[in-house]
Amino acid sequence: MEELLEKIALLKTELNETEQVKNIKRLNAEIKKDKELLNNIELYKQTRKESLKQDIYDSDLYQEYKHAETELNILILFINSKLTKISNKGKCKI
């Protein structure tokens, strides 16, 4: 069990060093500084105005964040597929 915990800790460390994670963290910090974008997002949550939604989508920072989010999701899918292959190796296929 200890070995498993060590490997999980190592995996977390390595994931934090990937470009995808670094990029999403950087963009998240930039978005937190963009008061206009944050205000539009909060206002959209309350009003659901299509014009606000379009303003949010038109933001270069938002588009870059969504692209980075997609890249991170692809990494997660890749990891999940590898874990599935590993976990299926020891199972009986009846």
Buried (B, 14 or more C-beta within 10 A) or exposed (E): EEEEEEEEEEEEEEBEEEEBBEBBEEBEEEBEEBEEBEEBBEBBEEEEEEEBBEBBEEBEBBEBBEEBBEBBEEBEEEEEEEEEEEEEEEEEEE
